[in-house]
């Protein structure tokens, strides 16, 4: 397991930014593995969560950290192609500071320790990176330390009865499947999903 106090979110954030850059305008209405979300909604969710977890890492608590992700179906604005990579870069920079991983913070209106918030941010980037790549036909290889941390978090939550509000039911995946497929299955997605 990666020591999350030393995990650099920057490489995974950069991978997600590269995937977003590969999205064409005609793919914005394409379906995703996320129920009720088209690619444009997934990109909007990535933008919102990146802002929320950037501010959570800074302990800059307020509307960006207190709004539930279920409050509205997210969408993108006209400047998303410039805004999303900028916020993803800022997210990576904030979590390079060991102080981000300490103390108390909030994201999505949920009180979290810094370590919990950082781990959830990693998981969001890894799994939604897969969602975006799969929805738009792009190759995807997540940052190995980020994938390992996300998998550990998902595995620990697999039997949690309250997980239904966060993830779908676990999709069984063979134990010898690639780690990404096992993480995707634990997140409630079918690794074989196609648009």
Secondary structure, 3 states (H helix, E strand, C coil): CCCCCCCCCHHHHHHHHHHHHCCCHHHCCCECCCCCCEHHHHHHHHHHHHHHHHHHHHCCCCHHHHCCCCCCCCCCCCCHHHHHHHHHHHHHHHCCCHHHHCCEEEECCEEEEHHHHHHHHHHHHHHHHHHHHHHHCCCCCCCHHHHHHHHHHHHHHCCCHHHHHCCCCCCCCCCCCCHHHHHHHHCCCCCCCCC
